[in-house]
Amino acid sequence: IGSVGAYCARHAEVPVALIPLDVPPAHDRLSVVVGVDGSPQSAHALRWTLDHVRRTAIVNAVRVTTAGPIVGDPLSVSADDVEAAAGIELEKLVATVVAEADGHPEVELLVVSGDPREQLGTVIAGTDLLVVGARGHGVIHRLMLGSVAMALVHHPTLPTIVVPQHAA
């Protein structure tokens, strides 16, 4: 994206859609990926998605874990335990958001491990839309979109919507 698109994604108080030049044609069952990291911003992005996509869509709430065992540390948590804890956190967040939604599309949960930019980039292959939350609009956060969101919106391969925390 150019400087104007990046500025809008960072500073807008309404959702911003970034559309690449080559967008596949629309079809009957929209597939949406929402990046969920447990933050209020990601919960808001999921809520916005459930309120704004068609009820026939499939929404994939994706949580990427980055922590893993520390080599040589017998007390470190295993990768399986980290993924299990992330799955429980994702289930709770999605259940809370879904409980507040009046009618909503199907929501599937997915937990993967690795670098969030790379993993979300892989997960979105074959989907129609990516939705990510932006950082808040406080004095410091206004300057930052977030490294994961910024990486994904700078080189969009599919329509990407950045939802600021206070968007309706």
Backbone bond lengths (Angstrom), bond angles and torsions (degrees), N, CA, C in turn:
res aa  C-N    CA-C-N  psi(-1)  N-CA   C-N-CA  omega(-1)  CA-C   N-CA-C  phi
1 I - - - 1.454 - - 1.509 108.57 -
2 G 1.302 114.42 160.07 1.448 119.46 178.89 1.512 111.30 -88.08
3 S 1.321 114.78 -175.97 1.461 119.97 -176.54 1.526 112.26 -65.63
4 V 1.323 118.17 -34.13 1.464 120.63 179.77 1.529 110.35 -68.85
5 G 1.324 116.93 -44.98 1.463 120.10 178.21 1.516 111.49 -62.24
6 A 1.335 117.12 -41.54 1.461 120.83 178.65 1.525 110.58 -64.56
7 Y 1.312 116.38 -40.91 1.469 120.28 179.15 1.531 110.00 -62.76
8 C 1.323 116.21 -46.19 1.470 120.28 179.96 1.526 110.99 -61.73
9 A 1.321 117.25 -43.34 1.467 120.70 -179.75 1.523 111.05 -62.68
10 R 1.334 117.21 -35.45 1.465 121.00 -179.24 1.516 113.40 -78.76
11 H 1.328 118.56 -35.72 1.455 120.97 -167.73 1.528 116.14 -112.93
12 A 1.306 118.38 -11.60 1.469 120.20 -176.27 1.522 111.11 -66.10
13 E 1.314 115.04 146.85 1.458 120.63 176.37 1.523 111.23 -101.49
14 V 1.327 116.28 6.67 1.457 123.50 174.58 1.531 106.95 -126.88
15 P 1.325 118.28 159.26 1.464 119.57 178.82 1.530 111.33 -58.58
16 V 1.315 115.18 142.28 1.461 122.24 179.84 1.520 107.90 -117.80
17 A 1.326 116.46 128.31 1.461 121.53 177.53 1.522 108.69 -101.41
18 L 1.311 115.84 128.09 1.456 122.75 176.93 1.521 106.69 -111.42
19 I 1.322 116.12 117.11 1.454 121.59 -172.56 1.529 109.73 -113.88
20 P 1.336 118.30 120.78 1.467 119.94 177.46 1.523 110.69 -70.64
21 L 1.331 116.04 165.69 1.463 120.00 -178.34 1.516 112.85 -62.99
22 D 1.324 117.42 -41.52 1.467 121.35 -177.53 1.522 109.91 -103.10
23 V 1.322 115.86 99.06 1.460 121.22 178.73 1.521 107.98 -107.41
24 P 1.339 117.12 126.64 1.463 119.46 177.78 1.531 110.80 -61.11
25 P 1.319 117.54 153.25 1.468 119.68 179.54 1.536 111.72 -64.13
26 A 1.311 115.10 152.43 1.468 121.18 178.66 1.534 109.55 -68.45
27 H 1.307 116.16 153.93 1.461 121.91 177.16 1.518 108.81 -140.49
28 D 1.329 116.59 -178.24 1.462 121.27 -171.55 1.527 115.19 -66.47
29 R 1.303 118.21 -37.68 1.468 120.15 -173.23 1.528 109.96 -118.33
30 L 1.300 116.81 98.14 1.453 124.03 -179.20 1.527 110.22 -64.69
31 S 1.329 116.83 132.52 1.461 122.22 177.18 1.522 108.12 -111.61
32 V 1.350 115.67 122.75 1.462 121.57 -174.18 1.526 109.38 -123.39
33 V 1.325 116.66 136.22 1.457 122.26 172.68 1.517 107.53 -110.71
34 V 1.334 115.87 130.25 1.460 121.63 175.03 1.520 106.87 -117.31
35 G 1.323 116.15 122.27 1.456 120.68 176.40 1.524 109.45 -75.82
36 V 1.330 116.48 121.58 1.468 121.26 -177.30 1.523 108.45 -123.65
37 D 1.335 116.37 118.72 1.462 120.08 -179.84 1.522 113.20 -115.37
38 G 1.320 116.78 9.72 1.458 120.56 179.79 1.514 113.65 91.17
39 S 1.316 117.56 -7.70 1.464 121.35 -178.78 1.523 110.54 -79.59
40 P 1.338 116.98 159.70 1.466 119.73 174.20 1.528 111.73 -59.42
41 Q 1.327 117.48 -32.94 1.458 120.40 179.37 1.525 111.28 -64.88
42 S 1.327 116.87 -40.96 1.465 118.61 -179.91 1.520 111.11 -72.31
43 A 1.328 117.74 -34.44 1.470 120.46 175.50 1.520 109.57 -63.46
44 H 1.322 116.75 -40.10 1.466 120.61 179.08 1.535 110.57 -66.58
45 A 1.334 117.04 -38.58 1.466 120.21 177.64 1.526 110.74 -63.17
46 L 1.325 117.53 -40.50 1.462 121.00 177.17 1.526 110.47 -65.34
47 R 1.318 116.97 -44.86 1.469 121.15 178.50 1.531 110.10 -59.43
48 W 1.331 116.92 -45.74 1.466 121.34 179.61 1.531 109.49 -59.89
49 T 1.333 116.13 -43.05 1.468 120.56 -179.50 1.524 111.22 -61.28
50 L 1.324 117.26 -47.76 1.460 120.52 -179.24 1.521 111.51 -62.56
51 D 1.329 116.86 -31.53 1.464 120.93 178.97 1.524 113.23 -77.82
52 H 1.343 118.20 -22.68 1.459 119.76 -168.85 1.520 116.95 -117.70
53 V 1.327 119.36 -12.44 1.471 117.87 176.78 1.523 108.98 -96.92
54 R 1.328 115.29 159.85 1.463 118.72 -179.18 1.517 111.44 -62.14
55 R 1.308 114.54 151.95 1.464 120.56 -177.63 1.523 112.64 -67.72
56 T 1.332 117.41 -16.37 1.467 120.98 178.80 1.528 112.19 -86.02
57 A 1.331 117.27 -3.99 1.470 121.41 -178.60 1.527 110.45 -71.25
58 I 1.310 115.07 160.47 1.460 121.91 169.99 1.513 105.64 -109.99
59 V 1.324 116.29 121.11 1.464 121.95 179.48 1.519 107.99 -105.06
60 N 1.316 115.88 123.83 1.457 122.16 177.67 1.518 108.48 -104.85
61 A 1.327 116.76 110.36 1.456 121.78 175.33 1.523 106.59 -86.23
62 V 1.335 116.39 115.19 1.464 121.12 -172.71 1.522 109.94 -113.66
63 R 1.327 115.28 125.64 1.473 122.97 177.58 1.515 106.88 -113.94
64 V 1.322 116.89 123.55 1.459 121.41 178.45 1.527 108.39 -106.34
65 T 1.327 116.14 125.57 1.462 120.30 177.18 1.517 108.73 -95.12
66 T 1.316 115.53 145.02 1.462 119.52 -179.65 1.515 111.92 -117.48
67 A 1.322 117.66 -15.87 1.462 120.25 -177.86 1.519 110.19 -83.84
68 G 1.287 115.17 153.11 1.449 120.42 177.61 1.508 109.34 -157.36
69 P 1.319 116.29 -176.76 1.464 118.90 -178.63 1.522 111.64 -67.02
70 I 1.309 114.79 150.61 1.456 121.12 175.88 1.518 106.81 -97.76
71 V 1.310 116.00 123.49 1.460 120.65 -177.11 1.529 109.60 -59.20
72 G 1.303 116.01 129.89 1.452 121.62 177.91 1.518 114.83 86.52
73 D 1.331 117.33 -3.98 1.465 120.62 179.49 1.524 108.63 -103.02
74 P 1.334 117.51 105.33 1.465 119.88 -177.05 1.531 113.18 -67.31
75 L 1.322 117.94 -16.02 1.464 120.58 -179.15 1.526 113.26 -96.68
76 S 1.330 116.93 -2.10 1.463 118.26 -178.71 1.526 110.12 -69.22
77 V 1.291 114.89 153.79 1.468 122.03 -178.17 1.526 109.05 -78.53
78 S 1.309 116.70 138.32 1.462 120.68 -179.92 1.525 110.05 -72.57
79 A 1.317 115.63 158.47 1.461 121.08 178.48 1.527 110.61 -60.23
80 D 1.332 116.97 -37.05 1.465 120.47 178.60 1.527 111.11 -63.31
81 D 1.346 116.33 -41.29 1.467 120.16 178.97 1.529 111.43 -66.73
82 V 1.334 116.62 -38.17 1.468 120.60 177.65 1.522 109.72 -63.60
83 E 1.335 116.89 -45.07 1.467 120.36 179.06 1.524 111.03 -64.52
84 A 1.319 117.28 -39.80 1.471 120.22 179.48 1.527 110.41 -63.40
85 A 1.325 116.96 -44.25 1.466 120.61 178.48 1.529 110.73 -63.94
86 A 1.326 117.08 -39.84 1.465 120.65 177.92 1.530 110.25 -65.19
87 G 1.330 116.80 -37.42 1.465 120.71 178.06 1.518 111.58 -64.02
88 I 1.327 116.85 -41.74 1.465 120.80 178.02 1.527 110.39 -64.55
89 E 1.337 116.24 -43.66 1.468 120.71 178.13 1.526 110.70 -61.32
90 L 1.335 116.36 -42.47 1.463 120.88 179.26 1.527 110.68 -64.27
91 E 1.333 117.25 -44.48 1.466 120.73 178.83 1.527 111.30 -58.59
92 K 1.326 117.25 -43.84 1.467 121.11 -179.80 1.519 111.24 -64.69
93 L 1.331 116.89 -45.72 1.464 120.19 -179.49 1.525 110.79 -62.55
94 V 1.321 116.54 -46.93 1.470 120.15 -179.16 1.525 110.28 -64.23
95 A 1.330 118.17 -41.40 1.465 120.88 178.83 1.525 110.89 -60.83
96 T 1.323 117.34 -40.74 1.463 121.30 178.60 1.517 111.09 -63.99
97 V 1.331 116.67 -45.61 1.464 120.78 -179.14 1.521 110.95 -67.26
98 V 1.324 117.39 -44.08 1.468 121.64 -179.29 1.528 110.52 -63.19
99 A 1.325 117.37 -37.21 1.471 120.66 179.64 1.520 111.87 -62.05
100 E 1.319 117.32 -27.29 1.470 121.94 -179.91 1.523 112.81 -87.83
101 A 1.320 117.78 -11.59 1.467 121.96 -175.17 1.522 110.62 -88.58
102 D 1.325 115.67 137.57 1.461 121.73 174.42 1.517 108.09 -92.46
103 G 1.304 116.98 100.96 1.455 120.02 -176.93 1.512 108.79 63.29
104 H 1.296 117.25 132.72 1.454 119.46 -176.67 1.511 109.69 -158.04
105 P 1.325 116.04 161.94 1.459 118.76 176.39 1.523 111.13 -71.41
106 E 1.301 115.20 168.01 1.461 122.14 176.15 1.529 109.22 -61.48
107 V 1.329 117.04 137.50 1.466 121.67 178.86 1.522 108.72 -120.03
108 E 1.320 115.57 122.87 1.454 121.27 176.14 1.522 108.08 -107.96
109 L 1.318 117.08 146.58 1.460 122.36 -177.80 1.520 110.02 -108.24
110 L 1.324 115.29 140.92 1.449 120.59 178.55 1.523 109.17 -143.52
111 V 1.332 116.10 128.73 1.466 121.70 175.35 1.524 106.95 -117.46
112 V 1.329 116.04 127.73 1.463 121.84 176.72 1.526 108.76 -131.80
113 S 1.322 115.96 159.27 1.466 121.18 -179.55 1.515 110.48 -110.64
114 G 1.322 114.82 147.42 1.461 120.23 175.34 1.511 111.27 133.56
115 D 1.311 115.11 -163.80 1.455 121.92 177.82 1.524 107.94 -72.86
116 P 1.339 118.41 123.75 1.464 120.38 -176.37 1.533 113.77 -57.13
117 R 1.324 117.66 -36.77 1.471 119.78 179.97 1.516 110.41 -64.31
118 E 1.322 116.55 -44.61 1.461 120.20 -179.64 1.519 111.64 -70.43
119 Q 1.335 116.98 -45.23 1.458 120.52 -176.64 1.524 112.04 -65.95
120 L 1.339 117.33 -45.04 1.465 118.62 176.82 1.521 110.40 -64.14
121 G 1.327 116.87 -36.51 1.464 120.31 176.48 1.513 111.78 -60.57
122 T 1.330 117.34 -35.72 1.464 122.00 177.81 1.529 110.98 -75.31
123 V 1.327 116.49 -44.44 1.470 121.43 -176.74 1.534 111.51 -62.96
124 I 1.319 117.69 -33.48 1.467 119.67 -175.69 1.519 113.30 -75.57
125 A 1.325 117.76 -10.82 1.462 120.17 178.38 1.527 109.05 -56.66
126 G 1.308 116.60 126.11 1.458 121.45 178.70 1.517 114.86 85.13
127 T 1.331 117.88 -0.05 1.459 119.97 176.66 1.524 109.58 -97.77
128 D 1.320 115.56 171.40 1.461 120.96 -174.32 1.517 114.10 -101.79
129 L 1.340 117.54 -24.41 1.452 120.11 -172.32 1.523 109.29 -153.57
130 L 1.333 115.83 139.81 1.459 122.59 173.71 1.513 107.80 -116.50
131 V 1.336 116.59 134.29 1.460 121.73 176.71 1.523 107.41 -124.65
132 V 1.330 115.53 128.27 1.462 121.26 177.50 1.519 108.91 -131.19
133 G 1.308 115.54 151.77 1.452 121.10 176.00 1.512 110.11 -86.62
134 A 1.317 115.85 150.81 1.460 121.67 175.38 1.512 108.68 -99.76
135 R 1.287 116.43 163.49 1.458 120.42 173.97 1.514 108.50 -64.40
136 G 1.311 117.40 166.12 1.461 122.23 178.46 1.511 111.78 -66.36
137 H 1.307 116.32 177.46 1.462 121.04 -177.29 1.520 112.48 -109.47
138 G 1.333 116.80 34.40 1.460 120.13 174.37 1.517 109.47 -74.45
139 V 1.311 116.24 -179.96 1.459 121.01 -176.84 1.529 111.27 -57.69
140 I 1.322 117.45 -48.55 1.467 120.76 -178.76 1.521 110.85 -78.87
141 H 1.323 117.29 -46.32 1.463 120.24 -175.73 1.517 112.84 -64.44
142 R 1.307 118.72 -24.46 1.457 121.39 179.89 1.530 111.00 -59.25
143 L 1.324 116.53 -27.60 1.461 120.64 -178.39 1.521 113.07 -82.66
144 M 1.329 117.26 -11.38 1.456 120.94 -173.44 1.522 111.09 -121.41
145 L 1.325 116.34 137.08 1.453 120.11 172.07 1.517 109.24 -92.49
146 G 1.287 117.50 -28.65 1.452 122.83 -173.19 1.514 107.67 112.08
147 S 1.306 117.38 136.52 1.463 120.20 -172.73 1.528 112.74 -64.67
148 V 1.321 117.13 -37.19 1.468 119.26 -179.42 1.522 110.17 -69.28
149 A 1.328 116.75 -50.66 1.465 119.93 179.51 1.525 110.76 -60.01
150 M 1.323 117.09 -43.47 1.457 119.91 -178.82 1.524 111.30 -62.85
151 A 1.322 117.34 -42.57 1.461 120.26 179.04 1.527 111.00 -61.61
152 L 1.320 116.77 -39.59 1.467 120.37 -177.80 1.519 112.86 -76.12
153 V 1.322 118.33 -31.96 1.466 119.16 -178.35 1.520 112.22 -85.67
154 H 1.317 118.45 -19.19 1.468 119.43 179.23 1.515 111.91 -71.57
155 H 1.304 117.24 -27.28 1.463 121.00 179.90 1.525 109.18 -133.74
156 P 1.330 117.64 63.74 1.469 118.65 -176.17 1.523 111.34 -67.90
157 T 1.324 115.60 134.10 1.460 121.18 175.06 1.523 110.22 -104.76
158 L 1.318 116.07 -7.65 1.455 122.50 176.77 1.527 107.20 -150.52
159 P 1.317 117.95 163.88 1.469 118.62 177.81 1.522 110.35 -53.87
160 T 1.319 115.54 131.56 1.466 122.27 -176.62 1.520 108.61 -128.18
161 I 1.320 115.94 130.23 1.460 120.81 179.48 1.524 108.29 -113.60
162 V 1.320 115.48 127.80 1.458 122.48 176.10 1.522 106.89 -102.87
163 V 1.332 116.41 118.84 1.458 121.76 -176.18 1.527 108.91 -106.06
164 P 1.340 117.03 114.50 1.460 118.65 175.70 1.525 110.06 -70.55
165 Q 1.302 116.24 160.03 1.460 121.42 -172.55 1.522 113.53 -58.81
166 H 1.303 118.99 -33.94 1.456 120.01 -173.56 1.520 113.74 -105.66
167 A 1.343 117.49 16.93 1.465 119.96 178.72 1.515 110.05 -71.41
168 A 1.311 116.24 141.53 1.472 121.30 178.66 1.494 111.13 -87.37
